[in-house]
């Protein structure tokens, strides 16, 4: 009903507008986005190979301009390039845009886009994207919406650096603008069918034409695709990471005069896919061979005690031999095993409508974009990535993320003083309701697993463990730890009965946890902005933009939980007969570990029915200034400064309420504990653009300084959000130690992340029908030293001790892209051939926010190729294609397997002890290939 009301109100506004504007003229562009399509189409109407990259018409400045004439750093990818590469969503777009990286983790709703190494980890919907996504001018709430099939696209523009003075939602790192094909007043359309390996099929098509000649046109696009998954579940005989989705978009374009138009768009996407499978990539146990001497480590020849525990529990439950680690030492066999009966439900629905009005008023042009969207993604899954039932989210309707978003944008632009001033003013309003519902439970095997993990921590000898017994203690283990065996003493002195009692309590924690946690966040954003181009001379221009933004967020959460084991363990260890053992110097680490496993993520029945709330208000002024000079018609140079902003918000995960082991956390819960600060950036850039018929070249040097960078990290049990800053005073290495009690900043907190480097892009067009495009990005995207975790100077979380002075995660220093397209005609028949190949090479990078070496990804090269035959005027085409032609093996994101151990190699090297954390990974797609048939009419 809300969508219908929005479209009807838009239509009513159109009908109410007077017709007197029909005869007016204006030097300014009204519908820049559609003008960009028509201008590019006109340029391509002859020999398609006569158009080079500099001729692509873009609307990044909300004015239709040639790419070569826009004084900002931007990648523009045409529909033909997307089609040749096989890109149907923004993740595949990265193959053609060297500064862009897109990855997804536990669900495709968790997608993250990065530009120049900067982005927001997508697992926590409370964090907005550093790289915003717009589709046909409409802001999409999170990056995951860009992983939908997009239908036929006119072009995609990747804007690099802070955005906000031109339109819509502001961003701190960049923006992805996607422009779909608009309706045409000429009847036409296309249809295509694809079949490939993994039983992949995809059908897509569109039809467009007039309803009322020269007045009202329509367009309908549709896509449906299915594919088997890339992972094989050897226990449940099924596959994961399959594809099962469909998409439809309908449009109307009303043009009663050349000066007035209305474009209405409605779309619906449905996906029902089992995502995402993960494999183990490192199961070794690391030990310290020389305690007290930092820097070295050794692999335990006896194996990892966590692996031993899991195998013991699996044998007890009767799971098939080898089913705990079915991939063995070859993660790229993609063999996995999930818990029987634990359903994956990743049904995603994404739909909405928009209305865009463009009206040439004579001396100015008015644009209004009104949109309403709804997005819901279910998240039932088996979180532990193995056959044991350690943790799960049941498919009972109590796990999802849902966005309801209304946006309104108004822009007025025109020219003054002849053509010396091109001005733009605008306003933006959004009202977004976000609801996250969670039902994470400890599984049927959790109690035995957690108790066995504690016993193995006390003594790794497997003979002491029996997962069938309370507390996972074998008869021998119980006797030894109680000092009942000659030559032994009670392991924990007078506290031994209490400690062992708490372990026995822990072993009873099965099938309990969250029943229904509900997080609600209402976000309202108000902004006014202006972007003005002053032509000081015929060749020298100054661009000045300014934006004022007000953010309002109102947050509340209500918790439902039946974990009665947690408060019992807390009471026994914190206020039992032995007093507060959490503060006992000899037993603190052990007792806090037991209670943390019993109460992980603050899961406790003491939280049941409790409610928290909070609100924040922010005001920010951002802007940009660009000086551009064209010494010749073919060469443009520019220098710019921009200030960007991304709003603060709330970590929608109760883990950040405080330490899980102590009852005081829940007794004193406060919604403000979940709040994080806004992210700001000062960005500097210089560049040049050269364009000729046979050669184009763009070069940009950049430096961006991010303060309060919003970092979301999964540490194996909890999601932790930190605002990364740098202290003006030296911390003497306290940001690299293993203590939260040290490292607070008493000086000023400054920017904590720097992204600097250069980008080079070249296009070669040596002959008709041949195009060669190359790109190179060098991005030195690093954390500074003396890091803190908040704007107030709080100490950095010890799990992030590797960050200081290091390259950021998912930020390769070097990325090279190349594409070669050759479309030679075949005689005089009008037929042509297609030979296409593209390549993306990246250097080494780390995929984990904590930068543990187990999450390192070596450099690799991806290759896509396509060959085909096309009829006269592309009436028909047949193409054979391959993506990841070399079957390159690489991972998207590695992570700490939930609950499965603690400690990495570098923690052992720096602090000693044992590192037995198991690491798993979401792998990227293997080689795919197939055949596509296409017709246009």
N, C-alpha and C positions, 0 to 999 in steps of 0.2 A: 504494500500500500504506500509506503514512504517513497519507493522508487517511482511508482505511478504518479504520485502527487508532484514529485519533483519535475518529471517530464511534462505533465499537464501545465504546471505553473510556468514553465519555460515557454511552452507553446502559447499560452495565454499572453505572456509578455510580448511575444513576437507579433501576434495579431493586433495587439493594442498600439503598436508603433505606427506612426503616420507614414504615409507613402510619399511625402514631399521630398524625402532624401533621394528619391530614385534618379533625379536628374543632376544631382550634385556630383562634383568631381573633387578629387583630392590627390596630392602628390604622395600621400602615405599609403602603405599597404594595409588593407583591412584584415583579411584572413591570411596571416602570414604562413600558417602551417599548410593550408591548401594551396596558397600561392607557391610555396616551395615545391609542392608536388607537381603543379602544372608547369612551372618553369623548368624543372629537371626533365619532366616528360617531353617538353618541347625541344629541349637540347638533345634529347636522345631519339627524337622521332626519325632522324635519318640514320646514318651509320652509327650504331651504338658504340663502336670502338673509337669514335672521334671525341668522346667525352672523357676528359681526364679527371683525377680526383679533385683538382682545384676548381672544377666547374660545378661540382655538386652544390646545389642550392640548399642552404641550411637556414634555420630560424632560431639559432641559439640566442640571438639578441632580440628576439620577437620582431625581427624585420627580415624579410627574405633577402639573403645576400649570398654571393658566391663564397665558398669555404675559404678561398684564398684571400678574401677581403675582410675576414673577421679577425680582429686583433685579440683573440683569446686562444688558449690551447684546447683543441677539440679534435676528436676522431669522428668522422662521418662515414658511415657504412651504408652503401646503397642496397636496394632490394636485390639487384643482380648479384652483388658480392655475397649477401646473406644466402641466397639460393644456391650459389655455386659451392659455398662452404658447407651447406647443409644445416645452417643455424636456424633453429625454430624457437629458441628462447635466449635469454641474455647470457646464460652460462656458456653457450657455444659461441657467443659474440666475442669472447676473449681471444679466440683464435686469430682474430683480425685486429685487435686493439691491444697493443703491447703494454699499455699502462693499466689495463683492467684485469682483475682476477676475480672469479666468482666460484664459490664452493658451497656445498651443503653438507650437513652432518646428520643428526639422528632423524631428521624428517626434512623433506624439501621445503617445508614451511620455514626451516631454519637457515635459509640461504643467506650468504654474506657476500657483498660486493666490495671490492677494494680498488681504489685508484691511487697510483703511485705508492702502493704499500699501505695505505690508510683505509681502514674500514671498521665496521662493527660486527663482532661475532654474533651470529643470528639466533643462538639458542634461547636467548632471553627476550621475549617480546616487549619487556619494559623499556628496552633501549631502542631508540629510533636509529635509523640508518645514517651513517656518515655520508653514504652515497645514495641519494634519493632516486627514485624511479618515477617517471611520469609517462603515462600512455595517453596520447592525444591530448596533452596538456593537463591531465588529471593526475594529481598526486596519489601514489599507491602507498599504503601505510607501512609496508615492510618489503624488503627485497624479494621475499619468497613469491610474491605475486608475479614477478617477472619471469619465473620459471614455468609459467603456463605457456601452452601454445599460443602464439600471437596472431595466427592467420597471416594474410598477406600484408607485408610491411612495406611502406614506401622508403623509409630510411631510419637509421638509428644514429643519434648524436651522443657521444660520450664527452661530457664537459669536464675538464680537469681543473681542480682547485675549488675554493669556496664559491657557492652560488647563493643568490638571494635578492639581488637588486633588479631582477628582470621579471620575476613571476613567482607565484605559488610558494611552496614550502622552501625554507632555507636549508642549506646543507653545509657541512664543514669541509668535505673532501672532494665532492664532485656530484655530478648528476647524470643520469641516463635518460635521455628523451627518446621515446619511441613514437613514431608517427605511422599510423596504419593507412592503408589505401582508402581514399575518400570516394563517395559515390560519383559517378560520371553521368553526364547527360547523353552519352553515346552508349548504346546497348553493347554489352560484352561480358566477359567472364573467363574463368579458367576452371579446369578440373585436373587433378593429378592423383595417381595411386602409386604407392611404394611398397615393395616387399623386400625384406632382408633377413639376415641370419637372426638367431634367437626368436624365430617365428614372428618377426616384426612386420606389422603392416600399418600403413598410414594413408588415409584418404583425406583430401582437402579440395576445396573448391569455393568459388565465389561467382555471383552474378550481380550485374549492375546495369542500370539503364534509367530511362525517364519514366515517371508516372504521369506527369504533365509536362509536355515539351517545353524546355527552356525555363521551367519554373520549379518542378519538384522531381528529384531523382532519388533512387534507392540503391542500397548495396547490402547483400547478405553474404557473410563468410561463414564457413563451417570446417571443422577439422575433427577427425577421430583417429585415435591410434591405440594399438595394443602391442605388447611385446613381452616375451618371457623375461624372467629376472636373470641377473648375472651371477647370483649366488645360489648354490645348491645346498639346501638343508637336508643332511643325510639321515637325520632321525625322523623328521616329519614328511620326507619325500615331497618337498615343495621347493619353490624358488622364491628369492627375494630381490628387491629392486626391479620389479616388473614395471610395465607401463600399461595403464588402462585409463584413458582420459578422452574427453570430448569437449569441444568449444564451439560456440556460435556467437556471431555478432551481427546485429542489424543496424542499418543506418538510414537516415533520411537527410537530404540536403535540399533546403528551400532557398532559392535565389530569385526573389521577385524583381530585382534590379541588379546591375553590376556593383551597386554600392551597398547592398544589404544581403546578408545570408544567415541562415540558421542551420546548424548541423546537430542532429540528434543521434546519439549512439547508445545502444543497449547491448550488453554482452553477458554471457553466462559460461562459466567453466566448471566442469565436474571431473574429479579425479578420485579413483579408488585403487590405491597402490600400496603394496607392502614394502615400506621403506623405513629404516635402512639397515641392511645387513652390514656386519663388521667382522673382521678377522683379527686374530692375535698376531702381533708383529714382534713382540719381545716378551718372553716368559722367563728370562734368566734372573737369577738372584745374584746381586752384587754385594760383596763384602769388603771390609777394610783389612788388608793384610798387615798393616803397620799402624795400629791405633796411636793416635796422637801426632802422626805425621801426615798432613793433608796432601792431596794431589793424586794418590794412587787408589786402585781398586782391583778386585779380583772376582772372577766368576766362581761361584760355589760349585765345586765338582759334584757335590751330593745332590744338586738340583735345587729348585725353588720350593720352599716349604708350602707356599700358597698353592702351587701346582699339585703337590702331594695331597694337601687337604682336599682340593676339589676332586681329585681322583678317588680319594677315600669316600667322600660323600656320594659321588656318582655310583660307585660300586654298591654302597648301601642301598641306594634307591633303585638299583637294577638297570641303570642306563647302559646301553651297549658299550662294549669296550672301545676305547678310542673316541668316544663321542664328545668328550669334554673339549678336546683340541683336535677336531677332525682335519684341519689343514696341516697339522704337523709343523714342519719347518718351511712349508711353502705357502705363504698366505695367498699367493696369486693363483692357487688352485681353486680359490673362492668356495671352499667347502666349509660350511658352518653347521651349527646345530643349536636350535632354540628349544626352550622348554615346551614339551607337549602340552597342548591346551591353552597356551598363552597367545591369544589372538593379536595380530597386528590390525589396527583399524586406522588407516590414514585417509579417510574420506575427506576431501577438500572441496568446498563450494566457494566460488568467487564470482560475484555478479554485481551489476550496477548499471547506472545510466548517467549520461551527461548531456548537457545542452550548451552549445557554443553559439553566441550571437556576435556577428561582426557587422558593424555599421559605419560606413563612411559618412561623416558629418560635414564633409567639405574641407574644413581647415584642420580636422583631426579625425581619427578613427577610434571607435570604441569597441572593445572586446569584452565579452562576459562569458565566463565558463562556470556553469553550475553543475555539481555532480553529487551523487549519493552512491555509496558502495557498501556492500556487506561481504565479509570474508570469514569463513569458519573452517578450521582444520582440526580434525580429531587426532588424538595422540595415543591411543591404546597400544602398548608394546611391551616387549620383553627387554628390560633395560640392561641386563647384565652380559649380553652377547655370548651366552653359552647355554648348554643344556640344563644346567642346574637352575632351580627356581629360587634365585637369590632376591631378585626384585622385579616388579612388574607393575604395569598400569592396566587394570582390567577394562574390558570392553563393555562398560555398563553405562556409557553416556556421560560419565563424570570426568572426562579429560578432553579438553579442547581449548583452543584460543580463538577468540571471535572479535572482529572489528566491525563497528558500524561507523562510517565516516561520511560527513557532509562537508563539502568544500565550496566556497564561492570566491571567484577571482574576477576582478575588474581591472581593465587596463585602458588607458587613453593615451594615444600617441599621435604626434604630428610634427610639423616643421614650422620654423619661424625664421625671420631674417633671411628670406630667400631660402637657400638650402644650407645655411650656416649652422643652424641648430636643429637637431632631430631629438625631440624630447619624448619622454615616456613617464607617466605616473600611474600608480596602481595601488590596489588594496587586495588583501587576502584574508579570508576567515576560514577556519576549520573547526569542526566540532566532532571529536572522535571518542567513541565509547569502546573501551577495550575490556574484555572479560577473559580471564584465564582461570580455568577450572582444572584442578589436579586431584588425582586419586592414587598416588604412588604408595605401594604396599611392599612390605618385606614378604618374600615368597615362602613357600613351604619348606625350603631347604635352608633358609637364612639362619635360623637359630643354630643348627648343627654346624653350618659353615662358619658363622661368626665365633662360636665358642671354640671350634677347632683352630681358627686363626689365632685366637688369644693363646691357646695352649701351645701352638707351634711357635709363637713369639717368645713364650717363656722358655721352651726347650724344643728344638726342631726334631728331636727323635720321634719318629712316627709311632714307635711302640707305646708312647705315652698317650696316644689319641685313640678314641673309639667313638665315631660320630653317632653310634647307636645309643650311647650312654648319656645321661644328664651331664652337661658341661663338657662333653666330648672327652671325658677322662676314662682311660682304660683302668682296669683294676690296678695295674702296676703304676700307671701315672698318678692315680689318686694317692696310692700308698707313698710313693716317692715324694710328691709335693707336700704331703702332710708329715713327712719325716718319720714314717712308720717302718721304713726299711733300714736295717742296721747300717750305720755309717752315714745316714742322712739326717738332716734337720728340717724342720718346717720351713718351706721356701720363703714365707713372708712373715716369719716370726709369729707374734700373737695375733696378727691380722690374717693369718692363713685361712681360718674357717670363713671369714668374711669375704675374702677375695674369691675363694673357691665357690662360695655360695652365690656370689654375683655372676660368676661364669655359668653356673647351673641355671640361674635365672635367665641369662642371656640366651641360653640354648632353647628356651621356651618361646622365643620371639619368632612366631611363624604365622604367616597370613594375617598380619596386623599392620596397621599404619594409617595412612590418610583415607578417610571415607569420602570427603568432599571439601577441598579448600577452594574458596572463591575469592579471586582478586578482581576488584573493579577499579578502573581508572578512567576518569573523564578528562580529556585534554581539550582545551580551547586555545586557539592561536589567532591573534589579531596582528596584522602587519600592514604598514603602508610603505611604499617604496617608489623610488624614482631612478631612472637611468637615462642619461642625457649625453648626446654626442655633439661636441662643439667642433666644427670645422674651422680651425684657426686660419688655415690657408687651404689651397686646393690639395695640398699633399700632407698637411699636418693636422691631426685631430686630437682632441682631448675628450675622453669619456669619464664622466663622473656619476657615480651611483651611490645611493644611500637607502638604508632600510631601518625602520624601527619595528621591533617585534615584541609583543607581550604574550607570554605563555602562562596559562593557568592549568594546574593539574590537581584534581581532587581524587584521593586514593582511599580505599577501604578494603579490608580483607576479613573474611570470617573463616574459621578453621574447624574442620571436623576430623577427629582422630580417635582411634580405639587402641592405640599402643599402650597398654597398661603395664608392660614390662619396663618401659623407660622410667617412670617415677619410682617403681620398686627398686631398681638398680641405683638410681640417684639417691634414694633415701638410705639404702644399705651402706653405700660407700661414702656418702657425704654427711650423714647424720645418724649412723648406726652405732653399734656397740664400740666400734673402734674409733669413733669420732669422725672428723673430716679427713678421710684418707686422700682426698684430692689435693690436699696441701701437705701431705707427708712427703718429705724430700726423697725418700727411697722408693716410695710407691706411687708418686703422683703420675708418672708417665703411664704406668700400667693401669691404674684405676681410672684415669681420665680416658684411656683408650677403650676400656671395657664399657664405660658409660657412653662414650661417643658412638660406639657400635650399637648400643641399645637405643640411642636417641638421635641417630644420624639425621641431620637436617632439621633438628628440633622437632622430630616426630614423637609426640607424647600425648597421651590421653588428657594430660593436664591442660593441653591447649584446646581441647574439644569445646566448642561453643564460644570461644573467645573471639573478640573483634578488635581490630585496630583501624585507625584512620589517620590521615595526614593530608596536608595540602601545601603546594608551593606556588609562588608567583615570581616571575622573572621578567625583566625588561632589558632588552639589548639593542644597541645601535651598531649596525654593521655597514659596510660599504665597499666601494671599489673606485680606483682611479687608474686610467690607462692613457698613456701617451703613445700615439701611433704616427708613423711617418712613412710615406711612400716616396723614396728617392727616385724611383722609376715606376712605370705602370705595372711592371711585373714583380716588383719587390716591395714588401712591406716589412717594417720593423716596429717593435712595440716594447714598452716596459710598463709593468702594472704592479699595483698593490691592492690586496683585498683582505678584508677582515670577515671571517665567517663564524658561525655559531650553530651549535646543536643543543637543544634543550636538555636540562636535567630531568630526572624522573625517579622511578622506583624500581628496585630489584624485585621482581615478582617471584621471589623464592624466599621462604621463611628462614633459610639457612643463615642469612645475614642478620637475623635478629640477635645473634650472640652465640657464645660457646654452647654447644649442645650438651656437654657433660654435666653442667650445673643446673639445678632447678631454679636458680635465681634468674636465668634468662627468661623463662616463661612467666615467672612471677612478676617480672617487670617489663613485659613486652611493650614496645613503643614503635609506632609506625615510622617515625623519623629515622629509625635505624636502617631502614631499607632505602633511604633517599640517597641519590648521588647528584653531583654538581653538574652544571652545564659545561659543555666543551667549547672552547674558543680557539681560533687560529688566526695568525697573521701570516699572510702569504705574499711572496714576492716572485716576480717572473719577468724575464726578458726573452724576446723571441724574434724570429724573422720568418717570413713566408715568401717563397718565390714560385711563380707559376708561368709556364709557357706551354705551347702546344705539345711538346714532346718531353717535358720534364717539369716536375714539381718537387719542391723541397721545403720542409718546415723544420725549424730548429727552435727548441725552447729550453731555457735553463730556469730552474725553480728552486725555491726554498720555502717551506711551510713550517711554522712553529706552533705546536699544539699545546695548550694549557688545559689541565684537567681532562686529559684524554680518557675516555670511558672504556675501560678494559673489562671484559667479561671472561672469567676463567672457570673451567670445570676442574676441580682438584681430585676427582675420583669419588667424592661424596657430595660436594656442594658446589653451587654456582656462586662465585665471589665477584662482586663488581667493585673495582677500584678506580679512583680518579688519579691518573698518573701525572705528577708534577715533579719539579726539581727544586730542592732547597738551595737558597742562596748561600747558606753556610755549609761547610763540609761536614759530612756525617761520619767521617773516619771509617768507612766500610760498613756502617750499621745497616745500610740498605742491602747488604749482601750477607748478613748473618742469619742465624736460625732462630731469632727471638723477636717476638712482637713487642717486647718491653723496651727495645732500643730502636733508634732510628727516627724519632719524632723530630720535626723541624721547628726551631724557635726563631728562624729568620723568615724571609719572604719566600713564598712558593711561586715559582716561575714555570715557564713552559717545560714539559717533561719529554716531549717527543719532537723530533726534527725529521722532516722528509725533504731531501735535497738531491738534485741530480740534473739530468738533461734528457730530452726526448728528441729523436731525429726521425723524420719520415720522408721518404722519397718515392716518387712515382716516375716510371720510365715508360714512354709510349713511342718506341722507335719506329713502328710501322702500324698501318691500319690493322685493326683486329687483334693487336697484341698489347697487353698491359702488364707491367711488372710493378708491384708495390712492395716497399720494404719499410720496416719500422724497428727502431731500437730505443729502449728505455733503460737508463741507468738510474736507479733509485736507491740512494743511501738513506734508508728509513730507519732511524735509530732512536732508542731511548737515551736520554742524557744520564749523567751520573748524579749521585746524591738524591735518589728518587724517594718520593713519599706517596701515600695512597689517598690523599684527599686535599682539598683546597685549604683545609685548616691545618695541614701539616702532619696528619696522622702517619704513624709508621707504616711502611709497605708490608703487605702480607708476606711472611717468610717463604711461602711457596713460590714467590716471584723473585727470589734472590738472584736469579740469573739475568734479570732484565737490564740492570745498570750497564750502560755503554754498549748494549748489544743491538744487532739488527732485529727488527720486529718480526713477528710470526707472519707467515704467508706473504712475505715481502721479498721475493728474489731481487738481488741487486741488478741482475742483467736479464732482459727479455728481448728476444729478436723475433720478429714476425716477417714472413715473406709470402706473397701470393703471385702466381703467374697465371694469366688467363689468355688463351689464344682461341679466337673464333673465326677460322678461315672460311671463306665462302667456297662452296663446291660448284665449280663451273658457273653457269648462268641460270641455274635452276631456281635460285633463291634459297636453296638449302645451305646449311653451314654446319661445321663441326665444332665441338667444344673440347678443349683440353685445358684442364684446370688443376692446379695443385697449390696448397698453402701449407705453411709450416710455422710452428711456434716453439722456440727453444728458450728454456729458462735455466738459470743457474741454481745452485743449492739454496734451500731455504728450510726453515723450521715450520711445522704445521701446528704447533701447540702454543697457546698463549704464555705458558710458563717456560718455554724454550728448552724443555728437557731433550737431551740428545737422542733419546729413544724415538722422538717424534720428527727427527730430521728426514728431509726428502732430498735425495741427490738430484742434480740437474738432469733434465730430460728434454727430448724433442718429440713433438706431436706432428703428424703428417696427415693431411686430408687430400683426397684426390677425386676427380670426377671427369669422365669422358662421355661424350654424347653426340647425337646427331639431331639436328633441328630442321624443321620444314620452313617453307617460305613464310616470312613474317611471324615466325614462332607459332605457327598454327598447330604444330605437334612437335614433340620432342621425346627422345628415348635416351636415358642416361644411366650409366653404371657408376657407382660411387663407393667410396670407402672412407670411414672416419677412424682416426687412430690406425692408419694403414700399417704401421710397423708394429702394432700390438704392444706399444710401450706400457710398461708396468709402473704405475706411480699412484700415490695416495692423495686423497683430498685433505683429510684431517685425521691425525692420530690423537688418541685420548687415553687417559687413565681409566682402565676397566673398572666400573663401579664396585666399590668395597673390596676389590681384589688386591690387597697388599698396600704397601706404603714405601716410599723412598725410591729415588732414581739414582742412576750412576753418578751424576754430578753431586747429589746430596751426600752420597757416601764419600766421594772424593773430598768434599769440602768439610763435612762435619763428622765423618766416620759412621759407624753403625752398620746396619743392613738395609739394603734396598731390594725389596721383593715385590714391588708394584708390577702388576701385569699391564701391558700396553696393547691396545687394540686400535684398529684403524678402519675408516671408511675409504674404500678404494675407489679410484676413478674407473671410468668405463673401459672395457677392453675393445679390441678391434670390432667394428661393425661394418657391414657392407650390404649392398643390395642394388635393386633396379627400380628406376622411377620412370613412369610414363606420364606425359603431360600434354594437355591441349589447351589452346586459347582461342577464344572466339569473340 
